[in-house]
Amino acid sequence: MKPRVILATIPLWILTAVAVILLFIQAATASAQETEGEGLWTVSISHLKLAPGERVIGFDVQLKAARVASLPKVPPAWSITIDNEPSWNSRISGTIGVGAAALGSGNFFEDFLVIEKCPKGLGVEKPPSFGITVEVITTTDFNNEKRIFLKNEDLLLQKQ
């Protein structure tokens, strides 16, 4: 006796409809995941020009509705402090340990910080608006300091 093979034939239009529905579901899920989180952003100070003999001896970054994800380049002999609060208000600061560690150019501040913006929908009715301020501290003689204050519009943020 030969075994019987029962083939269920499904019309092609049903298979096509199921495939289209699955594609819509996948696209909707990907779109929802993208809008839930703002993702990672690199921060740059592209126009920081130092005067002759001026050197960077510190910086302080304040974040609102964001956290510090990474600091890709850490200068030698610098002390770095990162405070990522659960409230998504974060801070990162750096200071030199010795005078020789002072930075002679603003190149360090090109793509110097990676941040993550606060994801939407954390059970908060209205999510807080994003904000960032950067303070760069410079000197020419290690006795007097100059503070350069920068806000959102002074910075270059690029989505990763």
C-alpha positions in Angstrom: 0.0 0.0 0.0 1.3 3.4 -1.0 1.3 6.2 1.6 -1.1 9.0 0.7 0.2 12.5 0.6 -2.4 15.1 1.2 -1.5 18.4 -0.2 -3.5 21.4 0.9 -3.6 23.9 -1.9 -3.8 27.5 -0.8 -4.7 30.0 -3.4 -1.9 32.3 -4.5 -3.9 35.4 -3.6 -4.1 34.3 0.1 -0.4 33.7 0.3 0.3 37.1 -1.3 -2.1 38.8 1.1 -0.5 37.2 4.2 3.0 38.2 2.9 1.9 41.8 2.5 0.3 42.0 5.9 3.5 40.6 7.5 5.6 43.2 5.7 3.3 46.0 7.0 3.6 44.6 10.6 7.4 44.5 10.3 7.6 48.1 9.0 5.2 49.4 11.7 7.3 47.6 14.4 10.5 49.1 13.1 9.0 52.6 12.9 7.6 52.3 16.5 11.0 51.3 17.8 12.7 54.1 16.0 10.3 56.8 17.5 10.5 55.3 21.0 14.2 56.2 21.4 16.0 59.1 20.0 19.1 57.0 19.5 22.8 57.9 19.7 24.3 61.3 18.7 27.9 62.5 18.4 28.6 66.0 19.7 31.2 68.3 18.2 32.4 71.8 18.7 33.6 72.5 15.2 34.4 76.2 15.5 36.5 76.3 18.7 39.5 78.5 18.0 42.1 79.1 20.5 44.3 82.2 20.7 48.1 81.8 20.4 49.3 80.3 23.7 45.8 79.4 24.8 45.3 75.9 26.0 42.2 73.9 27.1 42.4 72.8 30.8 38.9 71.6 31.4 35.3 71.2 30.1 31.9 70.7 31.6 28.9 69.3 29.7 25.3 69.5 31.1 22.6 67.4 29.5 18.9 67.6 29.9 16.8 64.7 28.6 19.9 62.8 27.6 22.7 60.6 29.0 26.4 60.2 28.3 26.9 57.1 26.2 30.7 57.4 25.7 33.7 59.6 25.5 35.6 58.1 22.6 38.9 60.0 23.2 40.2 60.5 26.7 43.2 62.8 26.8 46.2 61.5 28.8 46.5 62.8 32.4 42.9 64.0 32.5 40.4 63.3 35.2 36.9 62.6 33.7 33.7 62.4 35.8 30.4 61.2 34.4 27.1 61.5 36.3 24.2 59.8 34.5 21.2 60.4 36.7 18.1 58.2 36.4 16.1 61.4 35.7 18.0 61.7 32.3 19.8 64.9 33.5 23.5 64.1 33.1 26.8 65.7 33.3 30.4 65.0 32.2 33.4 67.0 33.1 37.1 66.8 32.6 40.1 68.5 34.1 43.8 68.3 33.6 45.9 66.4 36.1 49.1 68.3 35.2 49.9 71.4 33.1 51.5 69.3 30.4 48.2 67.6 29.8 46.5 70.9 28.6 45.3 70.7 25.0 46.9 73.1 22.6 44.1 72.9 20.0 40.3 72.5 19.8 40.7 69.2 17.7 39.7 67.1 20.8 36.2 68.5 20.6 35.5 67.1 17.1 33.1 64.1 17.7 34.3 64.1 21.3 31.1 62.9 23.0 28.4 60.3 22.3 25.1 60.9 23.9 21.7 59.1 23.9 18.6 61.3 23.9 15.8 60.3 26.3 13.5 57.8 24.7 9.9 58.9 24.3 7.1 57.0 26.2 8.7 56.4 29.6 5.4 56.7 31.3 5.7 60.5 31.3 2.8 62.5 29.9 5.1 65.1 28.2 8.7 64.0 27.8 11.3 66.7 28.8 12.8 68.7 25.9 16.4 68.0 25.1 19.1 70.5 26.0 22.9 70.6 26.1 25.4 73.2 27.4 29.2 73.0 27.2 31.7 75.0 29.1 35.3 75.0 27.8 37.9 76.3 30.2 41.1 77.7 28.8 44.2 79.5 30.0 47.4 81.1 28.7 49.3 81.2 32.0 47.7 78.6 34.4 46.9 81.5 36.7 43.9 83.0 34.9 41.1 81.1 33.3 38.7 81.9 30.5 35.4 80.2 30.2 33.7 79.7 26.9 29.9 78.9 27.1 28.2 77.0 24.3 24.5 76.0 23.8 22.6 73.7 21.5 22.9 76.1 18.5 26.7 76.4 18.9 27.2 72.7 18.7 27.1 70.1 15.9 25.0 67.0 16.7 25.0 64.1 14.3 22.8 61.1 14.6 24.9 57.8 14.6 
